[in-house]
Amino acid sequence: MKTLILGGARSGKSRLAEQLAHRSGRPVTVIATAQALDAEMAQRIAAHRAARLAHWRCVEEPLALAAALQAADAPGALLLVDCLTLWLSNLLHAGDERFTVERAALLDAITPLQADLLLVGNEVGHGIVPLGPLSRRFVDENGWLHQALAERCDAVRFVMAGCVLPLKG
């Protein structure tokens, strides 16, 4: 089962993913994509680390998400990616060539995975069109990524105010 979980900031999407992972009873590997580029982000990362169940394995990978998924893949396992939004931002800052390669690799890696998969991402396209070409590209690429992942996933869930709305599956 491959599930895409989308929602706004502080919507409850990560909490839902963690609850689903915990309830699965499977060995869980969290693939965290955040980078501590400033003190505030370092605090957020530390809080996520502290809140995670101690027996869950964690892989921190800001760019090579497909490779991390493939390395952690195993029958009966559950892989939780948190979050696609930070990964996409990291890639856009890494340059167009790296972005193109890593995005294609992720899309190719999803279907053959043996593990169950939970993908967490922010839905950012519900507001005004942002100023600046990089911000507009980010919103566009995020929407296109979610569409491509939704095609490859068995289920898609939208979370708002802690409430879950099934979109697919």
Phi and psi in radians as a Rosetta constraint file:
Dihedral C 1 N 2 CA 2 C 2 CIRCULARHARMONIC -2.077 0.35
Dihedral N 2 CA 2 C 2 N 3 CIRCULARHARMONIC 2.165 0.35
Dihedral C 2 N 3 CA 3 C 3 CIRCULARHARMONIC -2.224 0.35
Dihedral N 3 CA 3 C 3 N 4 CIRCULARHARMONIC 2.273 0.35
Dihedral C 3 N 4 CA 4 C 4 CIRCULARHARMONIC -1.769 0.35
Dihedral N 4 CA 4 C 4 N 5 CIRCULARHARMONIC 2.185 0.35
Dihedral C 4 N 5 CA 5 C 5 CIRCULARHARMONIC -2.045 0.35
Dihedral N 5 CA 5 C 5 N 6 CIRCULARHARMONIC 2.021 0.35
Dihedral C 5 N 6 CA 6 C 6 CIRCULARHARMONIC -2.043 0.35
Dihedral N 6 CA 6 C 6 N 7 CIRCULARHARMONIC 2.697 0.35
Dihedral C 6 N 7 CA 7 C 7 CIRCULARHARMONIC 3.048 0.35
Dihedral N 7 CA 7 C 7 N 8 CIRCULARHARMONIC 3.022 0.35
Dihedral C 7 N 8 CA 8 C 8 CIRCULARHARMONIC -1.392 0.35
Dihedral N 8 CA 8 C 8 N 9 CIRCULARHARMONIC 3.133 0.35
Dihedral C 8 N 9 CA 9 C 9 CIRCULARHARMONIC -1.082 0.35
Dihedral N 9 CA 9 C 9 N 10 CIRCULARHARMONIC 2.352 0.35
Dihedral C 9 N 10 CA 10 C 10 CIRCULARHARMONIC 1.031 0.35
Dihedral N 10 CA 10 C 10 N 11 CIRCULARHARMONIC 0.538 0.35
Dihedral C 10 N 11 CA 11 C 11 CIRCULARHARMONIC -1.454 0.35
Dihedral N 11 CA 11 C 11 N 12 CIRCULARHARMONIC -0.357 0.35
Dihedral C 11 N 12 CA 12 C 12 CIRCULARHARMONIC 1.877 0.35
Dihedral N 12 CA 12 C 12 N 13 CIRCULARHARMONIC 0.139 0.35
Dihedral C 12 N 13 CA 13 C 13 CIRCULARHARMONIC -1.169 0.35
Dihedral N 13 CA 13 C 13 N 14 CIRCULARHARMONIC -0.740 0.35
Dihedral C 13 N 14 CA 14 C 14 CIRCULARHARMONIC -1.171 0.35
Dihedral N 14 CA 14 C 14 N 15 CIRCULARHARMONIC -0.700 0.35
Dihedral C 14 N 15 CA 15 C 15 CIRCULARHARMONIC -1.070 0.35
Dihedral N 15 CA 15 C 15 N 16 CIRCULARHARMONIC -0.748 0.35
Dihedral C 15 N 16 CA 16 C 16 CIRCULARHARMONIC -1.057 0.35
Dihedral N 16 CA 16 C 16 N 17 CIRCULARHARMONIC -0.818 0.35
Dihedral C 16 N 17 CA 17 C 17 CIRCULARHARMONIC -1.040 0.35
Dihedral N 17 CA 17 C 17 N 18 CIRCULARHARMONIC -0.757 0.35
Dihedral C 17 N 18 CA 18 C 18 CIRCULARHARMONIC -1.154 0.35
Dihedral N 18 CA 18 C 18 N 19 CIRCULARHARMONIC -0.667 0.35
Dihedral C 18 N 19 CA 19 C 19 CIRCULARHARMONIC -1.123 0.35
Dihedral N 19 CA 19 C 19 N 20 CIRCULARHARMONIC -0.773 0.35
Dihedral C 19 N 20 CA 20 C 20 CIRCULARHARMONIC -1.099 0.35
Dihedral N 20 CA 20 C 20 N 21 CIRCULARHARMONIC -0.719 0.35
Dihedral C 20 N 21 CA 21 C 21 CIRCULARHARMONIC -1.109 0.35
Dihedral N 21 CA 21 C 21 N 22 CIRCULARHARMONIC -0.790 0.35
Dihedral C 21 N 22 CA 22 C 22 CIRCULARHARMONIC -1.103 0.35
Dihedral N 22 CA 22 C 22 N 23 CIRCULARHARMONIC -0.796 0.35
Dihedral C 22 N 23 CA 23 C 23 CIRCULARHARMONIC -1.156 0.35
Dihedral N 23 CA 23 C 23 N 24 CIRCULARHARMONIC -0.378 0.35
Dihedral C 23 N 24 CA 24 C 24 CIRCULARHARMONIC -1.159 0.35
Dihedral N 24 CA 24 C 24 N 25 CIRCULARHARMONIC -0.482 0.35
Dihedral C 24 N 25 CA 25 C 25 CIRCULARHARMONIC 1.249 0.35
Dihedral N 25 CA 25 C 25 N 26 CIRCULARHARMONIC 0.131 0.35
Dihedral C 25 N 26 CA 26 C 26 CIRCULARHARMONIC -1.592 0.35
Dihedral N 26 CA 26 C 26 N 27 CIRCULARHARMONIC 2.813 0.35
Dihedral C 26 N 27 CA 27 C 27 CIRCULARHARMONIC -1.138 0.35
Dihedral N 27 CA 27 C 27 N 28 CIRCULARHARMONIC 2.239 0.35
Dihedral C 27 N 28 CA 28 C 28 CIRCULARHARMONIC -1.922 0.35
Dihedral N 28 CA 28 C 28 N 29 CIRCULARHARMONIC 2.335 0.35
Dihedral C 28 N 29 CA 29 C 29 CIRCULARHARMONIC -2.069 0.35
Dihedral N 29 CA 29 C 29 N 30 CIRCULARHARMONIC 2.130 0.35
Dihedral C 29 N 30 CA 30 C 30 CIRCULARHARMONIC -1.626 0.35
Dihedral N 30 CA 30 C 30 N 31 CIRCULARHARMONIC 2.238 0.35
Dihedral C 30 N 31 CA 31 C 31 CIRCULARHARMONIC -1.888 0.35
Dihedral N 31 CA 31 C 31 N 32 CIRCULARHARMONIC 1.879 0.35
Dihedral C 31 N 32 CA 32 C 32 CIRCULARHARMONIC -1.712 0.35
Dihedral N 32 CA 32 C 32 N 33 CIRCULARHARMONIC 2.321 0.35
Dihedral C 32 N 33 CA 33 C 33 CIRCULARHARMONIC -1.863 0.35
Dihedral N 33 CA 33 C 33 N 34 CIRCULARHARMONIC -0.072 0.35
Dihedral C 33 N 34 CA 34 C 34 CIRCULARHARMONIC -1.221 0.35
Dihedral N 34 CA 34 C 34 N 35 CIRCULARHARMONIC 2.635 0.35
Dihedral C 34 N 35 CA 35 C 35 CIRCULARHARMONIC -2.133 0.35
Dihedral N 35 CA 35 C 35 N 36 CIRCULARHARMONIC 2.429 0.35
Dihedral C 35 N 36 CA 36 C 36 CIRCULARHARMONIC -1.484 0.35
Dihedral N 36 CA 36 C 36 N 37 CIRCULARHARMONIC 1.395 0.35
Dihedral C 36 N 37 CA 37 C 37 CIRCULARHARMONIC -1.500 0.35
Dihedral N 37 CA 37 C 37 N 38 CIRCULARHARMONIC -0.204 0.35
Dihedral C 37 N 38 CA 38 C 38 CIRCULARHARMONIC -2.662 0.35
Dihedral N 38 CA 38 C 38 N 39 CIRCULARHARMONIC 3.035 0.35
Dihedral C 38 N 39 CA 39 C 39 CIRCULARHARMONIC -1.122 0.35
Dihedral N 39 CA 39 C 39 N 40 CIRCULARHARMONIC -0.680 0.35
Dihedral C 39 N 40 CA 40 C 40 CIRCULARHARMONIC -1.117 0.35
Dihedral N 40 CA 40 C 40 N 41 CIRCULARHARMONIC -0.733 0.35
Dihedral C 40 N 41 CA 41 C 41 CIRCULARHARMONIC -1.203 0.35
Dihedral N 41 CA 41 C 41 N 42 CIRCULARHARMONIC -0.625 0.35
Dihedral C 41 N 42 CA 42 C 42 CIRCULARHARMONIC -1.063 0.35
Dihedral N 42 CA 42 C 42 N 43 CIRCULARHARMONIC -0.692 0.35
Dihedral C 42 N 43 CA 43 C 43 CIRCULARHARMONIC -1.141 0.35
Dihedral N 43 CA 43 C 43 N 44 CIRCULARHARMONIC -0.717 0.35
Dihedral C 43 N 44 CA 44 C 44 CIRCULARHARMONIC -1.084 0.35
Dihedral N 44 CA 44 C 44 N 45 CIRCULARHARMONIC -0.773 0.35
Dihedral C 44 N 45 CA 45 C 45 CIRCULARHARMONIC -1.098 0.35
Dihedral N 45 CA 45 C 45 N 46 CIRCULARHARMONIC -0.776 0.35
Dihedral C 45 N 46 CA 46 C 46 CIRCULARHARMONIC -1.057 0.35
Dihedral N 46 CA 46 C 46 N 47 CIRCULARHARMONIC -0.704 0.35
Dihedral C 46 N 47 CA 47 C 47 CIRCULARHARMONIC -1.134 0.35
Dihedral N 47 CA 47 C 47 N 48 CIRCULARHARMONIC -0.712 0.35
Dihedral C 47 N 48 CA 48 C 48 CIRCULARHARMONIC -1.122 0.35
Dihedral N 48 CA 48 C 48 N 49 CIRCULARHARMONIC -0.752 0.35
Dihedral C 48 N 49 CA 49 C 49 CIRCULARHARMONIC -1.047 0.35
Dihedral N 49 CA 49 C 49 N 50 CIRCULARHARMONIC -0.777 0.35
Dihedral C 49 N 50 CA 50 C 50 CIRCULARHARMONIC -1.161 0.35
Dihedral N 50 CA 50 C 50 N 51 CIRCULARHARMONIC -0.572 0.35
Dihedral C 50 N 51 CA 51 C 51 CIRCULARHARMONIC -1.417 0.35
Dihedral N 51 CA 51 C 51 N 52 CIRCULARHARMONIC -0.359 0.35
Dihedral C 51 N 52 CA 52 C 52 CIRCULARHARMONIC -1.201 0.35
Dihedral N 52 CA 52 C 52 N 53 CIRCULARHARMONIC 2.547 0.35
Dihedral C 52 N 53 CA 53 C 53 CIRCULARHARMONIC -1.093 0.35
Dihedral N 53 CA 53 C 53 N 54 CIRCULARHARMONIC 2.398 0.35
Dihedral C 53 N 54 CA 54 C 54 CIRCULARHARMONIC -1.088 0.35
Dihedral N 54 CA 54 C 54 N 55 CIRCULARHARMONIC -0.537 0.35
Dihedral C 54 N 55 CA 55 C 55 CIRCULARHARMONIC -1.495 0.35
Dihedral N 55 CA 55 C 55 N 56 CIRCULARHARMONIC -0.045 0.35
Dihedral C 55 N 56 CA 56 C 56 CIRCULARHARMONIC -1.388 0.35
Dihedral N 56 CA 56 C 56 N 57 CIRCULARHARMONIC 2.408 0.35
Dihedral C 56 N 57 CA 57 C 57 CIRCULARHARMONIC -1.427 0.35
Dihedral N 57 CA 57 C 57 N 58 CIRCULARHARMONIC 2.505 0.35
Dihedral C 57 N 58 CA 58 C 58 CIRCULARHARMONIC -2.229 0.35
Dihedral N 58 CA 58 C 58 N 59 CIRCULARHARMONIC 2.296 0.35
Dihedral C 58 N 59 CA 59 C 59 CIRCULARHARMONIC -2.064 0.35
Dihedral N 59 CA 59 C 59 N 60 CIRCULARHARMONIC 2.183 0.35
Dihedral C 59 N 60 CA 60 C 60 CIRCULARHARMONIC -1.746 0.35
Dihedral N 60 CA 60 C 60 N 61 CIRCULARHARMONIC 1.981 0.35
Dihedral C 60 N 61 CA 61 C 61 CIRCULARHARMONIC -2.470 0.35
Dihedral N 61 CA 61 C 61 N 62 CIRCULARHARMONIC 1.819 0.35
Dihedral C 61 N 62 CA 62 C 62 CIRCULARHARMONIC -1.395 0.35
Dihedral N 62 CA 62 C 62 N 63 CIRCULARHARMONIC -0.288 0.35
Dihedral C 62 N 63 CA 63 C 63 CIRCULARHARMONIC -2.259 0.35
Dihedral N 63 CA 63 C 63 N 64 CIRCULARHARMONIC -0.925 0.35
Dihedral C 63 N 64 CA 64 C 64 CIRCULARHARMONIC -1.497 0.35
Dihedral N 64 CA 64 C 64 N 65 CIRCULARHARMONIC 1.127 0.35
Dihedral C 64 N 65 CA 65 C 65 CIRCULARHARMONIC -1.145 0.35
Dihedral N 65 CA 65 C 65 N 66 CIRCULARHARMONIC -0.768 0.35
Dihedral C 65 N 66 CA 66 C 66 CIRCULARHARMONIC -1.043 0.35
Dihedral N 66 CA 66 C 66 N 67 CIRCULARHARMONIC -0.782 0.35
Dihedral C 66 N 67 CA 67 C 67 CIRCULARHARMONIC -1.099 0.35
Dihedral N 67 CA 67 C 67 N 68 CIRCULARHARMONIC -0.689 0.35
Dihedral C 67 N 68 CA 68 C 68 CIRCULARHARMONIC -1.140 0.35
Dihedral N 68 CA 68 C 68 N 69 CIRCULARHARMONIC -0.721 0.35
Dihedral C 68 N 69 CA 69 C 69 CIRCULARHARMONIC -1.095 0.35
Dihedral N 69 CA 69 C 69 N 70 CIRCULARHARMONIC -0.803 0.35
Dihedral C 69 N 70 CA 70 C 70 CIRCULARHARMONIC -1.119 0.35
Dihedral N 70 CA 70 C 70 N 71 CIRCULARHARMONIC -0.674 0.35
Dihedral C 70 N 71 CA 71 C 71 CIRCULARHARMONIC -1.193 0.35
Dihedral N 71 CA 71 C 71 N 72 CIRCULARHARMONIC -0.566 0.35
Dihedral C 71 N 72 CA 72 C 72 CIRCULARHARMONIC -1.591 0.35
Dihedral N 72 CA 72 C 72 N 73 CIRCULARHARMONIC -0.155 0.35
Dihedral C 72 N 73 CA 73 C 73 CIRCULARHARMONIC -1.132 0.35
Dihedral N 73 CA 73 C 73 N 74 CIRCULARHARMONIC 2.383 0.35
Dihedral C 73 N 74 CA 74 C 74 CIRCULARHARMONIC -2.841 0.35
Dihedral N 74 CA 74 C 74 N 75 CIRCULARHARMONIC 2.547 0.35
Dihedral C 74 N 75 CA 75 C 75 CIRCULARHARMONIC -1.033 0.35
Dihedral N 75 CA 75 C 75 N 76 CIRCULARHARMONIC 2.398 0.35
Dihedral C 75 N 76 CA 76 C 76 CIRCULARHARMONIC 1.436 0.35
Dihedral N 76 CA 76 C 76 N 77 CIRCULARHARMONIC -0.040 0.35
Dihedral C 76 N 77 CA 77 C 77 CIRCULARHARMONIC -1.604 0.35
Dihedral N 77 CA 77 C 77 N 78 CIRCULARHARMONIC 2.926 0.35
Dihedral C 77 N 78 CA 78 C 78 CIRCULARHARMONIC -2.263 0.35
Dihedral N 78 CA 78 C 78 N 79 CIRCULARHARMONIC 2.232 0.35
Dihedral C 78 N 79 CA 79 C 79 CIRCULARHARMONIC -1.915 0.35
Dihedral N 79 CA 79 C 79 N 80 CIRCULARHARMONIC 2.263 0.35
Dihedral C 79 N 80 CA 80 C 80 CIRCULARHARMONIC -2.102 0.35
Dihedral N 80 CA 80 C 80 N 81 CIRCULARHARMONIC 2.030 0.35
Dihedral C 80 N 81 CA 81 C 81 CIRCULARHARMONIC -1.757 0.35
Dihedral N 81 CA 81 C 81 N 82 CIRCULARHARMONIC 2.120 0.35
Dihedral C 81 N 82 CA 82 C 82 CIRCULARHARMONIC -2.440 0.35
Dihedral N 82 CA 82 C 82 N 83 CIRCULARHARMONIC 1.801 0.35
Dihedral C 82 N 83 CA 83 C 83 CIRCULARHARMONIC -2.478 0.35
Dihedral N 83 CA 83 C 83 N 84 CIRCULARHARMONIC 2.730 0.35
Dihedral C 83 N 84 CA 84 C 84 CIRCULARHARMONIC -1.107 0.35
Dihedral N 84 CA 84 C 84 N 85 CIRCULARHARMONIC -0.584 0.35
Dihedral C 84 N 85 CA 85 C 85 CIRCULARHARMONIC -1.125 0.35
Dihedral N 85 CA 85 C 85 N 86 CIRCULARHARMONIC -0.798 0.35
Dihedral C 85 N 86 CA 86 C 86 CIRCULARHARMONIC -1.177 0.35
Dihedral N 86 CA 86 C 86 N 87 CIRCULARHARMONIC -0.685 0.35
Dihedral C 86 N 87 CA 87 C 87 CIRCULARHARMONIC -1.026 0.35
Dihedral N 87 CA 87 C 87 N 88 CIRCULARHARMONIC -0.815 0.35
Dihedral C 87 N 88 CA 88 C 88 CIRCULARHARMONIC -1.075 0.35
Dihedral N 88 CA 88 C 88 N 89 CIRCULARHARMONIC -0.767 0.35
Dihedral C 88 N 89 CA 89 C 89 CIRCULARHARMONIC -1.058 0.35
Dihedral N 89 CA 89 C 89 N 90 CIRCULARHARMONIC -0.785 0.35
Dihedral C 89 N 90 CA 90 C 90 CIRCULARHARMONIC -1.000 0.35
Dihedral N 90 CA 90 C 90 N 91 CIRCULARHARMONIC -0.770 0.35
Dihedral C 90 N 91 CA 91 C 91 CIRCULARHARMONIC -1.166 0.35
Dihedral N 91 CA 91 C 91 N 92 CIRCULARHARMONIC -0.731 0.35
Dihedral C 91 N 92 CA 92 C 92 CIRCULARHARMONIC -1.078 0.35
Dihedral N 92 CA 92 C 92 N 93 CIRCULARHARMONIC -0.575 0.35
Dihedral C 92 N 93 CA 93 C 93 CIRCULARHARMONIC -1.390 0.35
Dihedral N 93 CA 93 C 93 N 94 CIRCULARHARMONIC -0.299 0.35
Dihedral C 93 N 94 CA 94 C 94 CIRCULARHARMONIC -1.428 0.35
Dihedral N 94 CA 94 C 94 N 95 CIRCULARHARMONIC -0.218 0.35
Dihedral C 94 N 95 CA 95 C 95 CIRCULARHARMONIC 1.942 0.35
Dihedral N 95 CA 95 C 95 N 96 CIRCULARHARMONIC 2.736 0.35
Dihedral C 95 N 96 CA 96 C 96 CIRCULARHARMONIC -1.066 0.35
Dihedral N 96 CA 96 C 96 N 97 CIRCULARHARMONIC -0.702 0.35
Dihedral C 96 N 97 CA 97 C 97 CIRCULARHARMONIC -1.134 0.35
Dihedral N 97 CA 97 C 97 N 98 CIRCULARHARMONIC -0.832 0.35
Dihedral C 97 N 98 CA 98 C 98 CIRCULARHARMONIC -1.100 0.35
Dihedral N 98 CA 98 C 98 N 99 CIRCULARHARMONIC -0.728 0.35
Dihedral C 98 N 99 CA 99 C 99 CIRCULARHARMONIC -0.994 0.35
Dihedral N 99 CA 99 C 99 N 100 CIRCULARHARMONIC -0.884 0.35
Dihedral C 99 N 100 CA 100 C 100 CIRCULARHARMONIC -1.065 0.35
Dihedral N 100 CA 100 C 100 N 101 CIRCULARHARMONIC -0.790 0.35
Dihedral C 100 N 101 CA 101 C 101 CIRCULARHARMONIC -1.134 0.35
Dihedral N 101 CA 101 C 101 N 102 CIRCULARHARMONIC -0.861 0.35
Dihedral C 101 N 102 CA 102 C 102 CIRCULARHARMONIC -1.228 0.35
Dihedral N 102 CA 102 C 102 N 103 CIRCULARHARMONIC -0.654 0.35
Dihedral C 102 N 103 CA 103 C 103 CIRCULARHARMONIC -1.103 0.35
Dihedral N 103 CA 103 C 103 N 104 CIRCULARHARMONIC -0.823 0.35
Dihedral C 103 N 104 CA 104 C 104 CIRCULARHARMONIC -1.091 0.35
Dihedral N 104 CA 104 C 104 N 105 CIRCULARHARMONIC -0.709 0.35
Dihedral C 104 N 105 CA 105 C 105 CIRCULARHARMONIC -1.091 0.35
Dihedral N 105 CA 105 C 105 N 106 CIRCULARHARMONIC -0.728 0.35
Dihedral C 105 N 106 CA 106 C 106 CIRCULARHARMONIC -1.086 0.35
Dihedral N 106 CA 106 C 106 N 107 CIRCULARHARMONIC -0.845 0.35
Dihedral C 106 N 107 CA 107 C 107 CIRCULARHARMONIC -1.080 0.35
Dihedral N 107 CA 107 C 107 N 108 CIRCULARHARMONIC -0.642 0.35
Dihedral C 107 N 108 CA 108 C 108 CIRCULARHARMONIC -1.244 0.35
Dihedral N 108 CA 108 C 108 N 109 CIRCULARHARMONIC -0.482 0.35
Dihedral C 108 N 109 CA 109 C 109 CIRCULARHARMONIC -1.409 0.35
Dihedral N 109 CA 109 C 109 N 110 CIRCULARHARMONIC -0.404 0.35
Dihedral C 109 N 110 CA 110 C 110 CIRCULARHARMONIC -1.073 0.35
Dihedral N 110 CA 110 C 110 N 111 CIRCULARHARMONIC -1.010 0.35
Dihedral C 110 N 111 CA 111 C 111 CIRCULARHARMONIC -1.044 0.35
Dihedral N 111 CA 111 C 111 N 112 CIRCULARHARMONIC -0.777 0.35
Dihedral C 111 N 112 CA 112 C 112 CIRCULARHARMONIC -1.284 0.35
Dihedral N 112 CA 112 C 112 N 113 CIRCULARHARMONIC -0.142 0.35
Dihedral C 112 N 113 CA 113 C 113 CIRCULARHARMONIC -1.030 0.35
Dihedral N 113 CA 113 C 113 N 114 CIRCULARHARMONIC 2.396 0.35
Dihedral C 113 N 114 CA 114 C 114 CIRCULARHARMONIC -1.508 0.35
Dihedral N 114 CA 114 C 114 N 115 CIRCULARHARMONIC -0.508 0.35
Dihedral C 114 N 115 CA 115 C 115 CIRCULARHARMONIC -1.304 0.35
Dihedral N 115 CA 115 C 115 N 116 CIRCULARHARMONIC 2.742 0.35
Dihedral C 115 N 116 CA 116 C 116 CIRCULARHARMONIC -1.242 0.35
Dihedral N 116 CA 116 C 116 N 117 CIRCULARHARMONIC 2.665 0.35
Dihedral C 116 N 117 CA 117 C 117 CIRCULARHARMONIC -2.381 0.35
Dihedral N 117 CA 117 C 117 N 118 CIRCULARHARMONIC 2.302 0.35
Dihedral C 117 N 118 CA 118 C 118 CIRCULARHARMONIC -2.084 0.35
Dihedral N 118 CA 118 C 118 N 119 CIRCULARHARMONIC 2.082 0.35
Dihedral C 118 N 119 CA 119 C 119 CIRCULARHARMONIC -1.935 0.35
Dihedral N 119 CA 119 C 119 N 120 CIRCULARHARMONIC 2.193 0.35
Dihedral C 119 N 120 CA 120 C 120 CIRCULARHARMONIC -1.948 0.35
Dihedral N 120 CA 120 C 120 N 121 CIRCULARHARMONIC 2.276 0.35
Dihedral C 120 N 121 CA 121 C 121 CIRCULARHARMONIC -2.604 0.35
Dihedral N 121 CA 121 C 121 N 122 CIRCULARHARMONIC 2.674 0.35
Dihedral C 121 N 122 CA 122 C 122 CIRCULARHARMONIC -1.479 0.35
Dihedral N 122 CA 122 C 122 N 123 CIRCULARHARMONIC 2.316 0.35
Dihedral C 122 N 123 CA 123 C 123 CIRCULARHARMONIC -1.547 0.35
Dihedral N 123 CA 123 C 123 N 124 CIRCULARHARMONIC 1.980 0.35
Dihedral C 123 N 124 CA 124 C 124 CIRCULARHARMONIC -1.991 0.35
Dihedral N 124 CA 124 C 124 N 125 CIRCULARHARMONIC 0.024 0.35
Dihedral C 124 N 125 CA 125 C 125 CIRCULARHARMONIC -1.597 0.35
Dihedral N 125 CA 125 C 125 N 126 CIRCULARHARMONIC 0.307 0.35
Dihedral C 125 N 126 CA 126 C 126 CIRCULARHARMONIC -1.700 0.35
Dihedral N 126 CA 126 C 126 N 127 CIRCULARHARMONIC -0.001 0.35
Dihedral C 126 N 127 CA 127 C 127 CIRCULARHARMONIC -1.866 0.35
Dihedral N 127 CA 127 C 127 N 128 CIRCULARHARMONIC -2.817 0.35
Dihedral C 127 N 128 CA 128 C 128 CIRCULARHARMONIC -1.243 0.35
Dihedral N 128 CA 128 C 128 N 129 CIRCULARHARMONIC 2.760 0.35
Dihedral C 128 N 129 CA 129 C 129 CIRCULARHARMONIC -1.210 0.35
Dihedral N 129 CA 129 C 129 N 130 CIRCULARHARMONIC 2.167 0.35
Dihedral C 129 N 130 CA 130 C 130 CIRCULARHARMONIC -1.243 0.35
Dihedral N 130 CA 130 C 130 N 131 CIRCULARHARMONIC 2.747 0.35
Dihedral C 130 N 131 CA 131 C 131 CIRCULARHARMONIC -1.359 0.35
Dihedral N 131 CA 131 C 131 N 132 CIRCULARHARMONIC 2.545 0.35
Dihedral C 131 N 132 CA 132 C 132 CIRCULARHARMONIC 1.631 0.35
Dihedral N 132 CA 132 C 132 N 133 CIRCULARHARMONIC 2.424 0.35
Dihedral C 132 N 133 CA 133 C 133 CIRCULARHARMONIC -1.111 0.35
Dihedral N 133 CA 133 C 133 N 134 CIRCULARHARMONIC -0.660 0.35
Dihedral C 133 N 134 CA 134 C 134 CIRCULARHARMONIC -1.172 0.35
Dihedral N 134 CA 134 C 134 N 135 CIRCULARHARMONIC -0.731 0.35
Dihedral C 134 N 135 CA 135 C 135 CIRCULARHARMONIC -1.119 0.35
Dihedral N 135 CA 135 C 135 N 136 CIRCULARHARMONIC -0.743 0.35
Dihedral C 135 N 136 CA 136 C 136 CIRCULARHARMONIC -1.138 0.35
Dihedral N 136 CA 136 C 136 N 137 CIRCULARHARMONIC -0.693 0.35
Dihedral C 136 N 137 CA 137 C 137 CIRCULARHARMONIC -1.112 0.35
Dihedral N 137 CA 137 C 137 N 138 CIRCULARHARMONIC -0.722 0.35
Dihedral C 137 N 138 CA 138 C 138 CIRCULARHARMONIC -1.012 0.35
Dihedral N 138 CA 138 C 138 N 139 CIRCULARHARMONIC -0.836 0.35
Dihedral C 138 N 139 CA 139 C 139 CIRCULARHARMONIC -1.067 0.35
Dihedral N 139 CA 139 C 139 N 140 CIRCULARHARMONIC -0.778 0.35
Dihedral C 139 N 140 CA 140 C 140 CIRCULARHARMONIC -1.081 0.35
Dihedral N 140 CA 140 C 140 N 141 CIRCULARHARMONIC -0.881 0.35
Dihedral C 140 N 141 CA 141 C 141 CIRCULARHARMONIC -1.106 0.35
Dihedral N 141 CA 141 C 141 N 142 CIRCULARHARMONIC -0.655 0.35
Dihedral C 141 N 142 CA 142 C 142 CIRCULARHARMONIC -1.082 0.35
Dihedral N 142 CA 142 C 142 N 143 CIRCULARHARMONIC -0.813 0.35
Dihedral C 142 N 143 CA 143 C 143 CIRCULARHARMONIC -1.093 0.35
Dihedral N 143 CA 143 C 143 N 144 CIRCULARHARMONIC -0.771 0.35
Dihedral C 143 N 144 CA 144 C 144 CIRCULARHARMONIC -1.148 0.35
Dihedral N 144 CA 144 C 144 N 145 CIRCULARHARMONIC -0.668 0.35
Dihedral C 144 N 145 CA 145 C 145 CIRCULARHARMONIC -1.088 0.35
Dihedral N 145 CA 145 C 145 N 146 CIRCULARHARMONIC -0.816 0.35
Dihedral C 145 N 146 CA 146 C 146 CIRCULARHARMONIC -1.062 0.35
Dihedral N 146 CA 146 C 146 N 147 CIRCULARHARMONIC -0.709 0.35
Dihedral C 146 N 147 CA 147 C 147 CIRCULARHARMONIC -1.085 0.35
Dihedral N 147 CA 147 C 147 N 148 CIRCULARHARMONIC -0.789 0.35
Dihedral C 147 N 148 CA 148 C 148 CIRCULARHARMONIC -1.151 0.35
Dihedral N 148 CA 148 C 148 N 149 CIRCULARHARMONIC -0.681 0.35
Dihedral C 148 N 149 CA 149 C 149 CIRCULARHARMONIC -1.221 0.35
Dihedral N 149 CA 149 C 149 N 150 CIRCULARHARMONIC -0.685 0.35
Dihedral C 149 N 150 CA 150 C 150 CIRCULARHARMONIC -1.046 0.35
Dihedral N 150 CA 150 C 150 N 151 CIRCULARHARMONIC -0.631 0.35
Dihedral C 150 N 151 CA 151 C 151 CIRCULARHARMONIC -1.097 0.35
Dihedral N 151 CA 151 C 151 N 152 CIRCULARHARMONIC -0.586 0.35
Dihedral C 151 N 152 CA 152 C 152 CIRCULARHARMONIC -1.596 0.35
Dihedral N 152 CA 152 C 152 N 153 CIRCULARHARMONIC -0.196 0.35
Dihedral C 152 N 153 CA 153 C 153 CIRCULARHARMONIC -1.699 0.35
Dihedral N 153 CA 153 C 153 N 154 CIRCULARHARMONIC 2.632 0.35
Dihedral C 153 N 154 CA 154 C 154 CIRCULARHARMONIC -1.338 0.35
Dihedral N 154 CA 154 C 154 N 155 CIRCULARHARMONIC -0.536 0.35
Dihedral C 154 N 155 CA 155 C 155 CIRCULARHARMONIC -2.423 0.35
Dihedral N 155 CA 155 C 155 N 156 CIRCULARHARMONIC 2.564 0.35
Dihedral C 155 N 156 CA 156 C 156 CIRCULARHARMONIC -2.317 0.35
Dihedral N 156 CA 156 C 156 N 157 CIRCULARHARMONIC 2.291 0.35
Dihedral C 156 N 157 CA 157 C 157 CIRCULARHARMONIC -2.164 0.35
Dihedral N 157 CA 157 C 157 N 158 CIRCULARHARMONIC 2.427 0.35
Dihedral C 157 N 158 CA 158 C 158 CIRCULARHARMONIC -1.957 0.35
Dihedral N 158 CA 158 C 158 N 159 CIRCULARHARMONIC 2.282 0.35
Dihedral C 158 N 159 CA 159 C 159 CIRCULARHARMONIC -2.030 0.35
Dihedral N 159 CA 159 C 159 N 160 CIRCULARHARMONIC 2.282 0.35
Dihedral C 159 N 160 CA 160 C 160 CIRCULARHARMONIC -2.489 0.35
Dihedral N 160 CA 160 C 160 N 161 CIRCULARHARMONIC 2.232 0.35
Dihedral C 160 N 161 CA 161 C 161 CIRCULARHARMONIC 0.946 0.35
Dihedral N 161 CA 161 C 161 N 162 CIRCULARHARMONIC 0.614 0.35
Dihedral C 161 N 162 CA 162 C 162 CIRCULARHARMONIC 1.363 0.35
Dihedral N 162 CA 162 C 162 N 163 CIRCULARHARMONIC -0.002 0.35
Dihedral C 162 N 163 CA 163 C 163 CIRCULARHARMONIC -1.729 0.35
Dihedral N 163 CA 163 C 163 N 164 CIRCULARHARMONIC 2.436 0.35
Dihedral C 163 N 164 CA 164 C 164 CIRCULARHARMONIC -1.849 0.35
Dihedral N 164 CA 164 C 164 N 165 CIRCULARHARMONIC 2.228 0.35
Dihedral C 164 N 165 CA 165 C 165 CIRCULARHARMONIC -1.989 0.35
Dihedral N 165 CA 165 C 165 N 166 CIRCULARHARMONIC 2.018 0.35
Dihedral C 165 N 166 CA 166 C 166 CIRCULARHARMONIC -1.260 0.35
Dihedral N 166 CA 166 C 166 N 167 CIRCULARHARMONIC 2.240 0.35
Dihedral C 166 N 167 CA 167 C 167 CIRCULARHARMONIC -1.813 0.35
Dihedral N 167 CA 167 C 167 N 168 CIRCULARHARMONIC -0.463 0.35
Dihedral C 167 N 168 CA 168 C 168 CIRCULARHARMONIC -2.698 0.35
Dihedral N 168 CA 168 C 168 N 169 CIRCULARHARMONIC 2.448 0.35
